[in-house]
Amino acid sequence: MEENVLASSHMTIPQIARMLEKDNVSPELLAALQSDDRIAVARLLAKWRKRQEERAREYERVQSLYLYESVFYEQGLDLIAGVDEAGRGPLAGPVVVAAVILPKRQHLPMLNDSKKLSPHQRSLLYEKIIGTAVAVNHVVIPVCQIDSMNIYQATLQGMYRVLENLSPKPQVALIDAMPLRKIVLPHMSIINGDALSASIAAASIVAKVVRDRYMDEMDVLYPGYGFAKHKGYATPEHLAALRRLGPCPIHRRSFEPIKSWGGLG
């Protein structure tokens, strides 16, 4: 019906622009617009086609992140948990470990290693992951545990816990880099997995967003350190604040230079 209206009423440019805001446009409508000799219509069509090409490329990119998952999909194993952490390196705050089971080959535009995304993109994807995932779980490993057992062991324990408490139970685990030798289900540790596996990328986003939001709260509780800005990492601003104020309760006493500055605070 809209094609007939277009042909008979010579639709205005704003009307055509609104119609081309949709991704799904009928071939008949596209043909009618193609025959329109107005320059503005040609530009609108070119813009629409460019957007469709970008959309198709993004779809292919995201689907390529299911390479490792596909190995297990072919074995009839669909409950694949990606596992990743955020916060191993900072001088302050917890490490957060997350596990995510995505629906089989779920398309999530922009899905990527959390470090390659802006805070706004991570926040949008976090909401999409929470809303579409088969299962999501995260654990927060506090500073006292990091200091008592070291960051590697604390992260390792967090990964075991996050998988153990995931529901439904995963059939497979894909882990970013760290080997989990004690789990009995099929698993694979993938170097740079957050950039290579959709499931691990999703987990990296959940872990990063949860931790960043926690550090935003700590910025209010412990003003002066700039936690909302640097999230606890050893930036010049953070180090200067440490020298000026000394460590606060969420600083890791086992990390340098705080360890060597034991007399501060």
Phi, psi and omega in degrees: 000318182295333179292320179294321178298318180300314184291326187268335188249358181052069185306149179286162178300316177300323178296316179295320179301318179295322179294325182274004171287341179280149175278326181264104179238133185293150176302325180295317179294318179298320179296319179296318179291325179299327181277352178285127186269008179283135182298321181297323178293318178300320179293320178296319178296318179297320178295318179297315181296321178298319179295322179293322177295318178295320179297318179293320179296320179293322177299314179296321180297313181296317181296330178293341178284354178264019181301310181290319178300323184298329178302320182274328174305318182294342177265007180081016181255108185256339182271083185252119181265125169269139183232132177206169181231166172221131173104024176288329188270337186296163176274347185217154176089170183281171164258137180247130178245134181231152174228138182223133169251115178269152169301154184306118178054034178303129178271116177237096180307139181081354182307129183192173171310130185303330181291341181266004183247152174283161177305321180295316178297318178299318181296317178298314181292324177304313180296320178294319180295313179300323184280339186243342186294150172292322179204143175221136175212149174215154174231146179250117180265113187287166182300322182299323179287322177299316182290329184278330185237001181080155190294324181295311181293324179296318178294318180300313180297323178297322179292320176297316182295318184293327177285321181298325185262007179284137180221125004291162181294135179288153173267339183213149174235130172248122188242139177285104170071310190285132176282132177247087188284344185267352180276146186264340180284158178304137182207163181212130174263125187240119176295133185057034183300332181292344176257355187241341184234130179300318183294318179290320177302317178298317178296322180296323179291315179300312181298316182294315182294316179300315182291317180299320179293324176297316181292330173298320178294321180292334177296326177285320183287324181234076182292155176105339182269338181081028184302325181295334183272309187256355176059022176098356180287162188277063176280161176305321178299317181293315180297321178296320178294322178298317179295325184280320189252341188078168181289149175256178185301339180262009175278146182273108182292341181273356181262142172279147005273001183300321180302318180283342180264032188310333182281347182284148175067000000 
